[in-house]
Amino acid sequence: MCGGPAHAGPPPRTERRHVMPRPTLPSSHMDAEAAAWATVLVHRHLMHAIVRVPTGQWLVQHEPHGSVQLLEGPADVLDLAATIQRQLRTARPDSR
């Protein structure tokens, strides 16, 4: 036997509840994905409006007469889409 410490297997796994980091996409790919999700969210009436402005920011409105929220970039639109998906999945009793 070697003189090193004895290992009884991998360290215990700790329970973590966090979102996996999204792979970094080139800016044009992320813009295209955000635009696609914006279209889906509006067409499915999950959002009233999502509009990209020339600065690269996005204007988001949940309801027709609601306030307008400013998102800093396409990553924020993708985060919003993921949040809505999670809410929809947890709201359905047959989500598993």
WOSULUR-V399487 format. One record per residue. OMEGA is omega in whole degrees, 0 to 359 (none if undefined). NEAR is the number of other C-alpha atoms within 12 Angstrom. Layout:
# WOSULUR-V399487
((OMEGA | NEAR) (OMEGA | NEAR))
This chain:
# WOSULUR-V399487
((178 | 5) (180 | 6) (183 | 5) (180 | 6) (178 | 8) (179 | 9) (180 | 9) (180 | 7) (182 | 8) (179 | 8) (180 | 7) (181 | 8) (178 | 7) (180 | 7) (178 | 6) (176 | 7) (177 | 6) (180 | 7) (177 | 11) (178 | 9) (179 | 9) (177 | 13) (180 | 11) (178 | 11) (172 | 16) (186 | 12) (182 | 15) (178 | 15) (181 | 16) (177 | 23) (181 | 25) (179 | 21) (178 | 23) (179 | 32) (179 | 29) (179 | 21) (178 | 30) (179 | 36) (180 | 24) (182 | 22) (180 | 28) (181 | 22) (179 | 14) (177 | 14) (175 | 17) (174 | 25) (178 | 28) (182 | 24) (172 | 30) (186 | 37) (175 | 32) (178 | 26) (185 | 17) (180 | 10) (183 | 13) (176 | 23) (182 | 22) (175 | 28) (184 | 26) (177 | 33) (183 | 25) (183 | 23) (184 | 16) (182 | 15) (180 | 11) (179 | 12) (180 | 13) (180 | 18) (178 | 22) (175 | 23) (187 | 24) (182 | 21) (183 | 29) (178 | 36) (178 | 31) (177 | 29) (179 | 38) (176 | 31) (178 | 24) (179 | 29) (179 | 29) (178 | 21) (179 | 17) (177 | 23) (179 | 19) (180 | 15) (179 | 15) (181 | 15) (181 | 14) (180 | 13) (181 | 12) (179 | 11) (181 | 9) (185 | 8) (179 | 11) (none | 7))
